[in-house]
């Protein structure tokens, strides 16, 4: 189950512990440290399991505290945390027996569950977020089962149908998250619930009202947890989402009017290149990659056409779906792509340009006029040559 939690919280997750916590390993009976939280539990059937409290960080898991349960499945864990953050309570060494905790100093949590229901329906007490977390775990388990069934059927579905069904099975969790965030924005568990309000599938089907709820939570956190690193990072993420959405809206409006959306990327030398800088030319936007055989096969034709029409107001903007900088640079040199307009975010198929320009395979081309109006898409080989001949001759 950890893979699901990780996917949902790493979008905005900041390290929950400073360097001092790396050595902060303590059994429940260690009195040498000043403890600022406690977790007690009764997990029936856990059979002398050891429980580990861990923080997730960009460098991996950091153990905060641990405690071994007795033969009845009861344990008490104490320790010290630097502040509010996202933690996980793991039972034994199993990667599947993990539950998320949004702990803050002075929390005294009690957990009651059976071994089999540990990640399905644990009952939490002792904090303002315990009740919300208990309900969340139950809903998340149902969502996980539905998602696994959907994955099994995915090969028989078109992408739009798969996305539609995914949105449908996630709706109950989305509604639950938005309701709780809106009604109690300062609740610590909102740091996990917020992932269900974020545009993880792009802005196309995203409700802009989600942004209002996220901002409400961010503002409430800023007042409650002044100086918290994870809250500062959360606020930064929300600001970035707002900026990205505004850019998406502008680009989407331009697409509806027939204009090519703006593109801003790094060149191979690290400098910035933008599509708008090429205004005044007919531009062939060419999506390709060093690892794409058909793309490399088409490159000699692009070189020929560039040399033929470069003095008549034609240029090429090559956008690579590579992830390896050196492979990209070597392919440019080897194929003789002599124009200066090369860009990539080195994200391969995770680049947002795929949804922005609506393509699913490469090579893919978009031909625009001097004002940025889209003239044609998907042109290559003879068809591209014929189109350019009509424009320039």
N, C-alpha and C positions, 0 to 999 in steps of 0.2 A: 504493500500500500504506500510505501514511501515515495515511489515514483510519481504517484498522483499528487501528494502533498508538495513534493519538490517542484513539480511543474507549475503548480498554482501559486507558490509563494516566491519563487526565485526571480519572478519578473521585477519585483521591487525590493528584494531582500537585501538588507545591509548587514554586515557583521554585527552580531548581537553582543559580543564580548570583546574586551580589549585584551592586550597581550598578557595582563596579569591573571586572566582566568584560565590560561592554558595549563597552568600547574595547579589549578584550584580543584583538585580531586579530593573528595572527602566522603568517608562513610558517615552514617547518621550519628555515630557515637563520638565523632571527633569534636572536641570542645576547644581546639586551638584557634579556630577561626570565628570571626563574628558573623553569625548566620543572619541573613535577612529574608529567608523564605523557608517554608517547610511544605512537604508533600507527604501525606499519609494515604495509604491505600489498603484495600482488601480485595484482592483479585483471586477469587475462588478457583482452585485447580492450577494455580501457577507453580506449585511444587518447588519451593525453594529457589525460584528464579531471582536473578539479580536485575534490578531496575536501574537504568542509566538516564540521567538528565543531560541532554546535549544541546549545544547551540550549533546552528548551521552557519558556516561562514564561507567566504569565497575560497578559502584554503582547505575546506573540508569540515568535518565534525570536530567540535571541541567538547570534551567531557567536563561537565560542571560538577556533578555529584553522582553518587551511586549508593544503593542500599540493597541488601539481600533480604528477601521475604522469608518469613518463618514457614513452618510446614502447613500452616493454615492459610497462607497467601497474604499475610499482613506485613506491611513494611512502613517505616518512617524514614524520610529523607530530609536532610537539612543542608543548606549551603549558602553561598553568597553569589549574587548576580550584580553586575554593574548598573543595571537599569532595565527599563521596559524593553522587551524584545520578543522574538519568536524562538521558542525552544521546542524540543521534542522529548517525550518520555518513552524510552524503548524498553521493552521487556525481553531480557535475555539477549542473545546475539542475532535473533531473527530480524531481517529487514522488513518483515510484514507486520510485526507487533509494535507499531509506533503510533502515538497520538500527538497532535500539536498542542502546545500550551503557550499562551501569550502572557507570560509572567511579568510581574513588576515587583519591586522590593516591598516586603511586608506581607506578601501573599501567603495565605495558609490554606492550601488546597487539600481536599479529600476526594479520593477516587474509589468508587465501588463498581465492581464488574465481575463477570465470569471470565475465565481464560479465553473461551471461544468468542465472547462478545467484546473483547478488549478494544478492538478498533471499530466496532459496529455500534454499540450502544453503552459506552461507559457513562456512568452518572457522576457528575462533578458537583462539588459544593465548596463554598468558602470564598467566592469572589463574584464581582458583578458580571463577569464574562462566563462563569461556569455553566449557567443554564443555557445560554446561547450556544456554547460549544457543544453541550450534550445533544441538543437538537440537530446541530450542524453535522455531527458525526453520523447520526442516523440517516439523514438525507444524503450525505456524501456516499455512504455505503450503497444506497439504492442507485445513485448516479453512476457509481463505479461499475456495478453489475450491468446496467443498461449500456454503458459505454463499451464494455467488453463484448457484449452481444453485437453492438453496432460494428465494432472492428471486424468481427467474424464475417459480417455481411457486406463489408465495404467494397470487396472486389466485384460484387455484382451491382454496384450502384454508380450512377453518375455523380460527379463532384457536387453539383447543386442539390441533389437529393440527399447526399450524405451530410452536407452542411445543414440542410433543413431539419433532418432528423436529430442531428447533434444539438442544435439549438432547442429543439423540442424537449429532449430528455434532460437538458440542463436548466430548463425554465423554472422548475420548482426551487432549485438552489438559487438561481438568480433572483427570483422574487423574494425568497427568504432573506438573502443577503441585503438587498436594497431596502427592504422593509426595516430590518434591524439597524442598518447604518443610518437611515433617515430619522428613525425614532430615537436613537441613542447614539449620536455621532461620536461621543468620546469613549465608548466602550472599547477596551483594548483589543478584543477579538475582531474588531473591524479591520485590523491590519491583515487578517487572513481573508475575511469576507470580501474585502475590496477587490480581490482578484476576479470576482464574478461580475464586477461592474466595469472592468477594464476592457479595452478593444483588442482582446487577444486574437481575434479573427479578422482584424482590420476594421475600418470605419464604415464599410459598405452597409452593413446591417446593424450598426451600433446606434443605440439611442442616446442622443446628446444629453438627455436628462440625467444619464448616469454621471456625466461630468459634474453636474451640480451637486449630486450626492457625494462624490469623491472629494470635491472641494469643501463641502460641509464637514466631512470627517477630518480632512487635513487641517482645517482651521481649528476644530475642536481639539485635535491632538497637539497642535502648536501651543494652545493655551494650557493644556493639562501637563504636557511633557516638555517644558522649555529646555532647550539645549540637548535633547535626545538625538543621537546620530540617526537612528532608524526613522524618526519622525521627519528630520531634515531631508533625508533621502526620499521619503514618501512624498513630501511636498514638491521636491524637485521632479519626481516622476509625474505627478499630476500636472505640473506646469508644462512639462514636455508633451504630455498627451494633449493638452489644450492647444499648444502651438502646432502640433502635428495635425490635429483635427482641422484647425483653421486653414492650414496649407492644403489638406485634402479637399476641403470645401471649395477653395479657390480653384484648385486643379480640376475638380469634378465639374464645376461650372464651366470651366474652359473646355473640357471634353464635350460637354453637351452643346457648346457653341461650335464645336469642330476644331478646337485648337489643341495642340499637343501640350500635355502637362509639363510643368517645369521639372528639370532634372538638375540636381546638384551632386557632384561626385568628386572623389579624389582621383587625380591623374597618377600615373605610375611613379612620378617623382614626389608625390605627396601634396602638390598644389591643387587648387580647386578649379573645376571646370563646370560651367552651367550652360544649359541648352540656350537660354536667352541671350548669351554672349554671341551666338552664331546667327542672330537675327539679321536679315538682309541677304541671306544665302538660301538656296534650296538645300535642305539637309536630309540626308538619309541616316536615320537612327538605326543602327545595326546592333541587335542583341546577339552575342556570340560567346564563346569560351574556348580556351586553349585545348580543352579535353573533348570538344565537340567536333567529330569527324566531318559531318556535312558543312559545318561552319568553315572549317579550314579549307575544305574543297571549294567553297564559294569565294574565299578571299582573293584568289587571282583575278576573278571577274570584277570584284570591287576595286582592286588596284587599277585595272584597265579603265574602268569607267571614271574613276577619280582623276586619272591622268588626262583623260579625254575631255572632261568638262570642268576641271578645277579653275580654269581661267574664265569661265562663263558664269561664275556665281554658284558653283556646286561644291559641297563638301560632305564629309561623312563624320558622324559622331558614333564611334565604336564603344559599346558598353558591354563589358565582360562579366559573365556570371562565374568567374573563377573564384577560388578561395585562396589560391597560392600566388602571391605577388610575383615571385620569380618565374613561375610557369607562364603567367600572363605576359610579363615583359619579354620573355624569350620567344613566345609565339608572335608577338608584334614584330619583333626583329626578324625572325625567320621567315614570316610571310610577307615582309616588306610593306607593312601598313604604315606608309610614310606620312599620313596626315597627323596633325598634332592633337586631334580631338579624341582622346581615349580616357575612359572613366570606369570606375568600379567601386562598389562598397565591399567587395570580397566576401559576400554573403551567399553566393551561389543561389539556390532556389528560395532562400529566405529573404531575398531582396524585396522591399516593398514595391519596386518598379514592376514586378510581375502583375500584381493586382491593379496598379495604377495604369498600366498599358494593356492589361487584359490579354496575356498570352500564356501558353502552357508548354511551349517547346521552342527550341532554337535550332537553326537561325530564324530570327524574326526581325522584320524591318518595318519602319514607319517613315514614309516620305512626306516631308512638310515643305510648304512654300516659304517665301521670304518673310511673311508675317507670322509664321508658326501654325498656319492652317494645315490640317492633315489632308493630304491628297490621296494617299493609298497606303495599304498595309500588306505585309506578307509578300512583297515583290522580291524576286531573286532571279538570277540567270537571265534568260531571254526576255522575260516579261519586264524585268527591271530595265534592261537595255532599251526596250521599245518605249517605255514610259519616258525615260530621260531624253530619248531622241525626239519625241514629240514636244517636249518642253524647250529644248535648246536648239532645235533645227526647224 
